[in-house]
Each structure stands twice: as C-alpha cells, then as structure tokens.
Amino acid sequence: MDLSVSEKERYDRQMRISGWGEEGQRKLKQSKVVVMGMGGLGCPASIYLAAAGVGNLILVDKESSELSNLNRQILHWQKDLGRPKVLSAKEKIEELNSEINVEAIKTEINEKNIEELASGATVILDAMDNFKVRFLINRVCVEKVIPFVHAGIYGFQGQMTTIVPGKGPCLRCIFPQSPPEAERFPVAGVTPGVLGVLQAMEVIKLIVGLGEPLIGKILFFDGEDMTFITCEVPRNPDCTICKKLV
C-alpha cells in the first residue's frame, strides 16, 4: 500500500526517525487500532494515533458526554454535551486527519460483543475505567493473540503496561485479584492526558516495530512529585487466562 504525496508530506517528520521511514508509515496505514473507551485516556490516545496515521481507528464507548467529563476528555466540548462520545470524538479526529478511516461504535462492551469488537485488530488500546471490562479485553486478546496497551489512573497517579500474549504476563498475572473500584473517583484532567499519550506511543512502537515496549513491565506515574518508576512483573505460570500460551 503506497503512500500518497500528501501523506508523505503530512508524516515527513516522523518518517525521518531512524527505523521508521516509509515502510513504518505503511504499517501504520494498514493497521487497525481499537480504542475501547472514549474518556480521559481514549481521547488523547485517539487524537495522537490519528495524527500519526493509523489507517483504521475504531472508537468504542456506550456513553454520552456530560459536563463533569470536560476537565479531562478533550475531544468532547461544551457543544457536545448530551452527544454520544464516539460521535463527538470521530468528528474532531476527522477534522484533524481526513486520510484515515474512523469508525464510531456506540455500545457497551460485554461478553456478547467483545470478540466481534476485537476481530481483526492489530492492537487494542484499553482506555476503560473499570477492571471488569479490562479483564474481558485481556481474555479475548490472549485468546486471539492480540497485543493491547493498558492504563489506569487515579487523582495525580497512573499506571500502564503492554500485554503481548505469549511474550510476557497478561493483565490477570499482574492483577490476580480485582482491585477495589469506585463509581466516581477523583482525577486531575492532566493525568489521563499523560497516560493516554504514552499509550499512543506504545501502540505506535508496536506497529512500526521500534523501541522496547513495556512487555513484562509496569510503569507508575506520580504527577505530585513528577516521577516515573518502571517495575518488572513476572508471568504467572498458573494463570487461568494465559498459562496455555508458550
């Protein structure tokens, strides 16, 4: 799949990165990234994936925009209050980059549709706000051997990791017990901005084939003292989800 003249100009600066070039850009153009959740994490991640030239961007979310979302969900504006988040996000993304395909799917992610939503994905980006759905994503990604990038946030803190089935621990290895959750938890708007952009970077690295992804590692971010800490996390050989993968 060749790049058009406009694409070569649009992506010129990133294609100058050693190891990226036109071949890396073609990989992005041919890729399909499913962003599950269009809230604080999904918005910044999606806009940067679109800017980088991910050819097929699938946005999945069940909710409509509320006033309390606007401190962090940067693709939803005051005029979008009451609109489905996937539609307001799609509108902004297409204004930024008309050369990619953006699909908006307004639905709740559940056991019945998770496999269909994940079908054909190059990478899945976990931008959810609850572990029940995150573990669903983890299960289907392990079953279909689809890489996915997880992040979670709280207040000024956040964590992220990259799951590549068979090459490192899955999310259940890292979180064998479901963490406690609150329906409405505190969050500074900039926190998911930081983590969402880092998720986009991980997705791009996986597709282009550059750098060292966070496989077998978890990154912790603390905005209060501006620290990043990376810890290794082992794979659980007895994990009920991924133990069959070698």
C-alpha positions as CSV (number, residue, x, y, z in Angstrom):
1,M,0.0,0.0,0.0
2,D,1.8,3.1,-1.3
3,L,1.7,6.5,0.5
4,S,0.1,9.4,-1.3
5,V,2.0,12.6,-1.9
6,S,0.0,14.3,0.8
7,E,0.7,11.5,3.3
8,K,4.4,11.8,2.6
9,E,4.3,15.4,3.4
10,R,2.0,15.0,6.4
11,Y,4.1,12.4,8.1
12,D,7.5,13.7,6.9
13,R,8.9,14.5,10.4
14,Q,8.2,11.1,11.9
15,M,9.4,9.2,8.9
16,R,12.7,10.8,9.4
17,I,13.1,8.8,12.6
18,S,15.7,6.1,12.1
19,G,14.0,2.7,11.5
20,W,10.6,4.4,10.7
21,G,10.7,5.6,7.2
22,E,8.0,4.9,4.6
23,E,7.9,1.2,5.5
24,G,6.9,2.1,9.1
25,Q,4.3,4.6,7.8
26,R,2.8,1.9,5.6
27,K,2.5,-0.4,8.6
28,L,0.6,2.3,10.4
29,K,-1.6,3.0,7.4
30,Q,-2.5,-0.7,7.1
31,S,-3.2,-1.1,10.8
32,K,-6.4,-1.3,12.8
33,V,-6.4,0.0,16.3
34,V,-9.5,-0.4,18.5
35,V,-9.8,2.2,21.3
36,M,-12.0,0.8,24.0
37,G,-13.3,3.8,25.9
38,M,-13.5,7.4,24.8
39,G,-13.0,9.1,28.1
40,G,-9.9,10.7,29.7
41,L,-7.5,8.1,28.3
42,G,-9.2,7.4,25.0
43,C,-9.4,11.0,23.8
44,P,-5.7,11.9,23.9
45,A,-4.6,8.5,22.8
46,S,-7.0,8.6,19.8
47,I,-6.0,12.1,18.6
48,Y,-2.3,11.2,18.6
49,L,-2.9,7.8,16.9
50,A,-4.9,9.7,14.2
51,A,-2.2,12.3,13.9
52,A,0.4,9.5,13.4
53,G,-1.6,8.0,10.6
54,V,-3.1,4.8,12.0
55,G,-5.2,3.8,8.9
56,N,-8.2,2.4,10.7
57,L,-9.3,3.7,14.1
58,I,-12.2,2.1,15.8
59,L,-13.8,4.1,18.7
60,V,-15.9,2.2,21.2
61,D,-17.9,3.7,24.0
62,K,-21.5,3.5,25.3
63,E,-21.8,6.9,27.0
64,S,-22.8,10.4,26.1
65,S,-20.8,13.5,27.1
66,E,-21.5,15.2,30.5
67,L,-20.3,18.5,31.9
68,S,-18.2,16.7,34.5
69,N,-16.3,15.0,31.7
70,L,-14.9,18.2,30.3
71,N,-12.0,18.6,32.7
72,R,-10.2,15.7,31.0
73,Q,-12.0,14.3,28.0
74,I,-10.5,16.7,25.5
75,L,-12.4,15.6,22.3
76,H,-15.8,16.4,23.9
77,W,-16.6,20.2,24.0
78,Q,-19.4,22.2,25.5
79,K,-21.4,21.9,22.3
80,D,-21.2,18.1,22.5
81,L,-23.0,17.8,25.9
82,G,-25.5,15.0,25.5
83,R,-24.0,13.6,22.3
84,P,-22.5,10.1,22.1
85,K,-18.8,10.3,22.9
86,V,-17.8,8.2,19.9
87,L,-19.5,10.7,17.6
88,S,-18.0,13.8,19.0
89,A,-14.6,12.2,19.0
90,K,-14.9,11.0,15.4
91,E,-15.9,14.5,14.3
92,K,-12.8,16.1,15.8
93,I,-10.5,13.3,14.6
94,E,-11.7,13.6,11.0
95,E,-11.1,17.3,11.1
96,L,-7.5,16.6,12.0
97,N,-6.9,13.8,9.5
98,S,-9.3,13.1,6.7
99,E,-6.9,10.5,5.2
100,I,-7.7,7.8,7.8
101,N,-10.8,5.7,8.4
102,V,-12.6,6.4,11.7
103,E,-15.5,4.2,12.9
104,A,-17.7,5.1,15.8
105,I,-19.4,2.2,17.7
106,K,-21.8,3.3,20.5
107,T,-22.2,0.2,22.6
108,E,-21.5,-1.3,26.0
109,I,-18.5,-3.7,25.9
110,N,-19.6,-7.1,27.2
111,E,-19.3,-10.8,26.9
112,K,-21.6,-10.9,23.9
113,N,-19.7,-8.5,21.7
114,I,-16.1,-8.4,22.9
115,E,-14.9,-10.9,20.3
116,E,-16.6,-9.1,17.4
117,L,-15.2,-5.7,18.6
118,A,-11.7,-7.1,18.8
119,S,-11.8,-9.0,15.5
120,G,-9.1,-8.1,13.1
121,A,-7.4,-5.6,15.5
122,T,-3.7,-5.0,15.1
123,V,-3.6,-3.6,18.6
124,I,-6.2,-2.8,21.2
125,L,-6.0,0.2,23.5
126,D,-7.6,-0.3,26.9
127,A,-8.9,3.1,27.9
128,M,-11.6,1.8,30.2
129,D,-12.4,2.9,33.8
130,N,-13.2,-0.4,35.3
131,F,-11.4,-3.8,35.7
132,K,-14.5,-5.9,34.9
133,V,-14.2,-4.8,31.2
134,R,-10.4,-4.7,31.3
135,F,-10.3,-8.3,32.2
136,L,-12.7,-9.1,29.3
137,I,-10.3,-7.3,27.0
138,N,-7.4,-9.2,28.5
139,R,-9.2,-12.6,28.0
140,V,-10.1,-12.0,24.3
141,C,-6.7,-10.6,23.5
142,V,-5.0,-13.6,25.0
143,E,-7.3,-16.0,23.1
144,K,-6.8,-14.2,19.8
145,V,-3.2,-13.3,20.5
146,I,-3.8,-9.5,20.0
147,P,-1.4,-7.1,21.7
148,F,-3.1,-4.5,23.9
149,V,-1.9,-1.5,25.9
150,H,-3.5,-1.0,29.4
151,A,-3.6,2.1,31.5
152,G,-5.4,3.2,34.6
153,I,-5.5,6.5,36.5
154,Y,-6.5,7.9,39.9
155,G,-6.0,11.5,41.1
156,F,-2.5,12.5,40.0
157,Q,-1.3,8.9,39.7
158,G,-1.5,6.3,36.9
159,Q,-0.1,3.0,35.7
160,M,0.4,1.4,32.3
161,T,1.7,-1.8,30.8
162,T,1.8,-3.5,27.4
163,I,0.4,-7.0,27.0
164,V,1.7,-9.2,24.2
165,P,0.2,-12.6,24.7
166,G,2.9,-15.3,24.8
167,K,5.7,-12.8,25.4
168,G,5.0,-11.7,28.9
169,P,2.4,-11.6,31.6
170,C,-1.2,-10.9,30.9
171,L,-3.3,-8.5,32.9
172,R,-4.5,-11.3,35.2
173,C,-0.9,-12.2,36.0
174,I,-0.3,-8.6,37.1
175,F,-3.7,-8.2,38.9
176,P,-4.7,-11.7,40.1
177,Q,-7.4,-10.1,42.3
178,S,-9.7,-7.4,41.0
179,P,-8.7,-4.0,42.5
180,P,-11.3,-2.1,44.5
181,E,-13.2,0.3,42.4
182,A,-15.4,3.4,42.9
183,E,-18.1,4.6,40.5
184,R,-16.8,8.2,40.6
185,F,-13.2,8.5,41.6
186,P,-11.0,11.7,41.8
187,V,-8.9,12.6,38.8
188,A,-6.9,15.6,37.7
189,G,-7.6,16.2,34.0
190,V,-3.9,16.2,33.1
191,T,-3.3,12.7,34.5
192,P,-5.2,10.7,31.8
193,G,-3.6,13.1,29.3
194,V,-0.2,12.0,30.3
195,L,-1.1,8.3,30.3
196,G,-3.2,8.4,27.2
197,V,-0.3,9.9,25.1
198,L,2.0,7.3,26.5
199,Q,-0.4,4.6,25.5
200,A,-0.5,6.0,21.9
201,M,3.3,5.9,21.9
202,E,3.3,2.3,22.9
203,V,0.8,1.4,20.2
204,I,2.8,3.2,17.5
205,K,6.0,1.4,18.7
206,L,4.3,-2.0,18.5
207,I,3.0,-1.3,14.9
208,V,6.1,0.3,13.5
209,G,8.5,-2.1,15.3
210,L,10.6,0.4,17.1
211,G,11.9,0.7,20.7
212,E,11.2,-1.5,23.6
213,P,7.6,-1.8,24.7
214,L,6.5,-2.3,28.3
215,I,6.2,-6.1,28.0
216,G,6.7,-7.7,31.4
217,K,6.9,-4.2,33.0
218,I,4.5,-1.8,34.6
219,L,5.1,1.9,34.6
220,F,3.9,4.0,37.5
221,F,3.5,7.8,37.2
222,D,3.0,10.2,40.1
223,G,2.2,13.7,39.0
224,E,2.5,15.1,42.5
225,D,6.3,14.6,42.6
226,M,6.7,14.1,38.8
227,T,8.2,10.6,39.0
228,F,8.1,7.7,36.6
229,I,9.0,4.3,38.0
230,T,9.2,1.1,36.0
231,C,9.0,-2.3,37.7
232,E,9.3,-5.7,36.2
233,V,6.3,-8.0,36.6
234,P,6.6,-11.8,36.1
235,R,4.3,-14.1,34.3
236,N,2.3,-16.4,36.4
237,P,2.8,-20.0,35.1
238,D,-0.5,-21.0,36.8
239,C,-2.5,-18.1,35.4
240,T,-6.0,-19.3,34.4
241,I,-6.0,-17.0,31.4
242,C,-2.6,-17.3,29.7
243,K,-1.0,-20.4,31.1
244,K,-1.7,-22.3,27.8
245,L,0.4,-19.9,25.8
246,V,4.1,-20.7,25.5
